Amino acid sequence: MATKEELQALADQEIEDAKPLYKQVNNERLEFNDDDYAQAKIDLGNSKWNEQQFGYIQARQEAYGSIAEQLDMQYWDNVNSTTIWKDHIAKVKSDNPKP
């Protein structure tokens, strides 16, 4: 897992590599100024940090499936004496671990 400083350095390099960047102001296309580039680096660094620290949450939510699907799994597990739901939840957690 990368440190915040490592991710910030990566973000800084990505912004440098992407130059020139432009913004739209009053229907005019302008290149970023120094403050814009500095803010873009901070924003990208924060985004990378948040993805690393909290990205697993969204990945898990998408992989779990709906509550209705989970309840159906639990119902059929109870009827058939299986562990499909527990196995599914364990796989989602192992595939998307907390950092």
TORSEMAR-719694 format. One record per residue: residue number from 1; residue in three letters; x, y, z of N, C-alpha, C in turn. Coordinates in nm, 4 decimals. Atoms other than C-alpha are relative to their C-alpha. Layout:
! TORSEMAR-719694
 zalo tivo     n_xx     n_yy     n_zz    ca_xx    ca_yy    ca_zz     c_xx     c_yy     c_zz
  NUM  Ala        X        Y        Z        X        Y        Z        X        Y        Z
...
//
This chain:
! TORSEMAR-719694
 zalo tivo     n_xx     n_yy     n_zz    ca_xx    ca_yy    ca_zz     c_xx     c_yy     c_zz
    1  Met   0.0852  -0.1167   0.0000   0.0000   0.0000   0.0000   0.0902   0.1236   0.0000
    2  Ala  -0.0796  -0.1218   0.0141   0.1349   0.3393  -0.0967  -0.0320   0.0994   0.1111
    3  Thr   0.0227  -0.1083  -0.0962   0.1789   0.6268   0.1445  -0.0680   0.1162  -0.0711
    4  Lys   0.0631  -0.1184   0.0589  -0.0057   0.9528   0.0928   0.1013   0.0797  -0.0816
    5  Glu  -0.1059  -0.0730   0.0708   0.3244   1.1124  -0.0096   0.0339  -0.0674  -0.1331
    6  Glu  -0.0279   0.0720   0.1245   0.3902   0.8411  -0.2692  -0.1109   0.0221  -0.1027
    7  Leu   0.1129  -0.0231   0.0908   0.0433   0.8813  -0.4158  -0.0006   0.1439  -0.0503
    8  Gln  -0.0054  -0.1400   0.0427   0.0863   1.2589  -0.4216   0.1086   0.0189  -0.1053
    9  Ala  -0.1076  -0.0093   0.0986   0.4171   1.2225  -0.6077  -0.0446  -0.0580  -0.1341
   10  Leu   0.0535   0.0600   0.1223   0.2448   0.9949  -0.8592  -0.0982   0.0956  -0.0681
   11  Ala   0.0969  -0.0960   0.0543  -0.0362   1.2480  -0.9029   0.0716   0.1194  -0.0616
   12  Asp  -0.0757  -0.1136   0.0530   0.2128   1.5308  -0.9476   0.0599  -0.0337  -0.1358
   13  Gln  -0.0620   0.0400   0.1261   0.3914   1.3368  -1.2216  -0.1047  -0.0161  -0.1104
   14  Glu   0.1062   0.0160   0.1003   0.0643   1.2510  -1.3970  -0.0457   0.1353  -0.0535
   15  Ile   0.0400  -0.1337   0.0452  -0.0340   1.6178  -1.4080   0.1093   0.0608  -0.0870
   16  Glu  -0.1114  -0.0522   0.0808   0.3114   1.7151  -1.5343   0.0012  -0.0651  -0.1386
   17  Asp  -0.0003   0.0719   0.1278   0.2887   1.4484  -1.8061  -0.1170   0.0387  -0.0890
   18  Ala   0.1209  -0.0337   0.0764  -0.0575   1.5667  -1.9088   0.0015   0.1438  -0.0533
   19  Lys  -0.0054  -0.1396   0.0442   0.0465   1.9291  -1.9667   0.0087   0.0085  -0.1506
   20  Pro   0.0790  -0.1074  -0.0590  -0.0872   2.1415  -2.1193  -0.1437  -0.0442   0.0275
   21  Leu   0.1401   0.0214  -0.0336  -0.4272   2.1267  -1.9505  -0.0739   0.1323  -0.0194
   22  Tyr   0.0780  -0.1193   0.0317  -0.7064   2.3666  -2.0329  -0.1268   0.0048   0.0838
   23  Lys   0.1274  -0.0226  -0.0665  -1.0133   2.5136  -1.8686  -0.0841   0.0907  -0.0891
   24  Gln   0.0934  -0.0831   0.0762  -1.3203   2.6844  -2.0130  -0.0476   0.1130   0.0906
   25  Val   0.0425  -0.1164  -0.0774  -1.3859   3.0373  -1.8848  -0.0707   0.0956  -0.0952
   26  Asn   0.0798  -0.0900   0.0853  -1.6641   3.2474  -2.0380   0.0137  -0.0360  -0.1476
   27  Asn  -0.0090   0.0519   0.1363  -1.6600   3.0325  -2.3507   0.1364   0.0202  -0.0641
   28  Glu  -0.1359  -0.0156   0.0511  -1.2859   3.0843  -2.3851   0.0855  -0.1129   0.0571
   29  Arg  -0.0882   0.1099  -0.0406  -1.0358   2.8000  -2.3735   0.1339   0.0586   0.0437
   30  Leu  -0.1232  -0.0545  -0.0560  -0.7461   2.8921  -2.1441   0.0835  -0.1121   0.0598
   31  Glu  -0.0867   0.0973  -0.0662  -0.4445   2.6942  -2.0337  -0.0004   0.0265   0.1496
   32  Phe  -0.0092  -0.0138  -0.1451  -0.4219   2.6270  -1.6608   0.1128   0.0962   0.0347
   33  Asn  -0.1092  -0.0808  -0.0540  -0.2195   2.8819  -1.4677   0.0675  -0.0818   0.1115
   34  Asp  -0.0750   0.0738  -0.1020   0.0239   2.7824  -1.1914  -0.0886  -0.0444   0.1159
   35  Asp   0.0914   0.0359  -0.1088  -0.2476   2.7866  -0.9249  -0.0921  -0.1148  -0.0408
   36  Asp   0.0859   0.1079   0.0497  -0.4725   2.5666  -1.1408   0.0747  -0.1334  -0.0004
   37  Tyr  -0.0800   0.1229   0.0012  -0.1928   2.3134  -1.1893   0.0238  -0.0501   0.1418
   38  Ala  -0.0224   0.0391  -0.1391  -0.1172   2.3145  -0.8161  -0.1250  -0.0638   0.0593
   39  Gln   0.1255   0.0548  -0.0518  -0.4835   2.2549  -0.7327  -0.0314  -0.1345  -0.0647
   40  Ala   0.0239   0.1270   0.0690  -0.5127   1.9805  -0.9951   0.0846  -0.1109   0.0615
   41  Lys  -0.0876   0.0996  -0.0632  -0.2172   1.8014  -0.8352  -0.0546  -0.0416   0.1364
   42  Ile   0.0573   0.0302  -0.1323  -0.3710   1.8274  -0.4881  -0.1257  -0.0854  -0.0151
   43  Asp   0.1254   0.0724   0.0202  -0.7100   1.7084  -0.6152   0.0252  -0.1435  -0.0438
   44  Leu  -0.0295   0.1346   0.0480  -0.5633   1.4109  -0.8009   0.0656  -0.0835   0.1101
   45  Gly  -0.0625   0.0713  -0.1114  -0.3474   1.3165  -0.5020  -0.1032  -0.0445   0.1023
   46  Asn   0.1066   0.0349  -0.0943  -0.6490   1.3259  -0.2715  -0.0898  -0.1091  -0.0557
   47  Ser   0.0833   0.1017   0.0637  -0.8518   1.1227  -0.5192   0.0672  -0.1374   0.0053
   48  Lys  -0.0737   0.1263  -0.0054  -0.5827   0.8550  -0.5377   0.0020  -0.0562   0.1427
   49  Trp  -0.0015   0.0425  -0.1395  -0.5598   0.8433  -0.1566  -0.1372  -0.0560   0.0406
   50  Asn   0.1348   0.0466  -0.0343  -0.9385   0.8136  -0.1171  -0.0329  -0.1323  -0.0666
   51  Glu   0.0248   0.1265   0.0702  -0.9550   0.5383  -0.3776   0.0726  -0.1140   0.0697
   52  Gln  -0.0767   0.1046  -0.0680  -0.6818   0.3438  -0.1998  -0.0622  -0.0346   0.1357
   53  Gln   0.0493   0.0217  -0.1352  -0.8331   0.3898   0.1455  -0.1446  -0.0493   0.0046
   54  Phe   0.1429   0.0262  -0.0095  -1.2034   0.3606   0.0647  -0.0601  -0.0654  -0.1238
   55  Gly   0.0506   0.0597   0.1235  -1.2335   0.2090  -0.2835  -0.0620  -0.1366   0.0205
   56  Tyr   0.0521   0.1331  -0.0269  -1.2995  -0.1325  -0.1340  -0.1490   0.0042   0.0354
   57  Ile   0.1401  -0.0097  -0.0423  -1.6336  -0.0073   0.0009  -0.0932  -0.0078  -0.1207
   58  Gln   0.0847   0.0028   0.1194  -1.7840   0.0616  -0.3404   0.0132  -0.1339  -0.0721
   59  Ala  -0.0198   0.1290   0.0664  -1.6298  -0.2534  -0.4850  -0.0815  -0.1088   0.0698
   60  Arg   0.0793   0.0986  -0.0743  -1.7915  -0.4592  -0.2085  -0.1488   0.0196  -0.0256
   61  Gln   0.1428  -0.0263   0.0198  -2.1286  -0.2886  -0.2485  -0.0472  -0.0516  -0.1351
   62  Glu   0.0368   0.0474   0.1334  -2.1322  -0.3681  -0.6197   0.0020  -0.1522  -0.0064
   63  Ala  -0.0146   0.1451   0.0073  -2.0202  -0.7275  -0.5666  -0.1017  -0.0749   0.0854
   64  Tyr   0.0954   0.0683  -0.0873  -2.2640  -0.8098  -0.2853  -0.1294  -0.0345  -0.0717
   65  Gly   0.1305   0.0199   0.0618  -2.5679  -0.7784  -0.5072  -0.1064   0.0673   0.0852
   66  Ser   0.1099  -0.0680  -0.0703  -2.9046  -0.6496  -0.3983  -0.0383  -0.0738   0.1276
   67  Ile   0.0516   0.0619  -0.1229  -3.0635  -0.7149  -0.0613  -0.0962  -0.1132  -0.0358
   68  Ala   0.0950   0.1043   0.0419  -3.3358  -0.9100  -0.2418   0.0735  -0.1274  -0.0410
   69  Glu  -0.0785   0.1183   0.0407  -3.0754  -1.1406  -0.3985   0.0615  -0.0692   0.1212
   70  Gln  -0.0600   0.0595  -0.1193  -2.9048  -1.1896  -0.0641  -0.1042  -0.0715   0.0859
   71  Leu   0.1062   0.0652  -0.0765  -3.2318  -1.2646   0.1115  -0.0434  -0.1304  -0.0667
   72  Asp   0.0343   0.1223   0.0723  -3.3131  -1.5176  -0.1605   0.1052  -0.1088   0.0256
   73  Met  -0.1067   0.0964  -0.0298  -2.9732  -1.6831  -0.1069  -0.0183  -0.0565   0.1408
   74  Gln   0.0178   0.0452  -0.1381  -3.0406  -1.6971   0.2673  -0.1199  -0.0946   0.0121
   75  Tyr   0.1178   0.0875  -0.0034  -3.3854  -1.8457   0.2135   0.0351  -0.1391  -0.0520
   76  Trp  -0.0321   0.1304   0.0588  -3.2540  -2.1207  -0.0149   0.1084  -0.0734   0.0786
   77  Asp  -0.0963   0.0643  -0.0903  -2.9603  -2.1842   0.2182  -0.0737  -0.0684   0.1144
   78  Asn   0.0773   0.0569  -0.1106  -3.2117  -2.2424   0.4968  -0.0794  -0.1222  -0.0461
   79  Val   0.0789   0.1110   0.0531  -3.4308  -2.4675   0.2805   0.0888  -0.1206  -0.0329
   80  Asn  -0.0853   0.1092   0.0505  -3.1413  -2.6694   0.1357   0.1187  -0.0334   0.0906
   81  Ser  -0.1133   0.0205  -0.0923  -2.9021  -2.6583   0.4320   0.1338   0.0218  -0.0706
   82  Thr  -0.1234  -0.0354   0.0698  -2.6351  -2.4888   0.2199   0.0580   0.1277   0.0606
   83  Thr  -0.0656  -0.1206  -0.0505  -2.3963  -2.1984   0.2808   0.0373   0.0942  -0.1151
   84  Ile  -0.0293  -0.0813   0.1187  -2.4132  -2.0194  -0.0532   0.0163   0.1474   0.0366
   85  Trp  -0.0075  -0.1413  -0.0368  -2.4814  -1.6782   0.1030   0.1273   0.0297   0.0790
   86  Lys  -0.1220  -0.0212  -0.0794  -2.2030  -1.7071   0.3625   0.1240  -0.0096  -0.0875
   87  Asp  -0.1136   0.0148   0.0906  -1.9641  -1.8275   0.0930   0.0143   0.1220  -0.0910
   88  His   0.0004  -0.1181   0.0872  -2.0628  -1.5391  -0.1331   0.0559   0.1219   0.0739
   89  Ile  -0.0455  -0.1147  -0.0784  -2.0087  -1.2787   0.1403   0.1488  -0.0131   0.0304
   90  Ala  -0.1421   0.0215  -0.0298  -1.6721  -1.4311   0.2378   0.0856   0.0266  -0.1228
   91  Lys  -0.0770  -0.0225   0.1232  -1.5565  -1.4236  -0.1269   0.0066   0.1491  -0.0328
   92  Val   0.0002  -0.1445   0.0265  -1.6607  -1.0602  -0.1723   0.0987   0.0701   0.0929
   93  Lys  -0.0916  -0.0627  -0.0957  -1.4707  -0.9638   0.1433   0.1449  -0.0350  -0.0305
   94  Ser  -0.1391   0.0369   0.0306  -1.1596  -1.1587   0.0442   0.0469   0.0598  -0.1319
   95  Asp  -0.0365  -0.0618   0.1289  -1.1662  -1.0208  -0.3122   0.0189   0.1516   0.0115
   96  Asn  -0.0068  -0.1456  -0.0196  -1.2009  -0.6634  -0.1799   0.0361   0.0304   0.1449
   97  Pro  -0.0366  -0.0169  -0.1413  -1.0037  -0.6446   0.1461   0.0104   0.1469   0.0409
   98  Lys  -0.0257  -0.1334  -0.0543  -0.9845  -0.3419   0.3700   0.1484   0.0248  -0.0064
   99  Pro  -0.1439  -0.0286   0.0044  -0.6515  -0.1639   0.3363   0.0640  -0.0122   0.1387
//
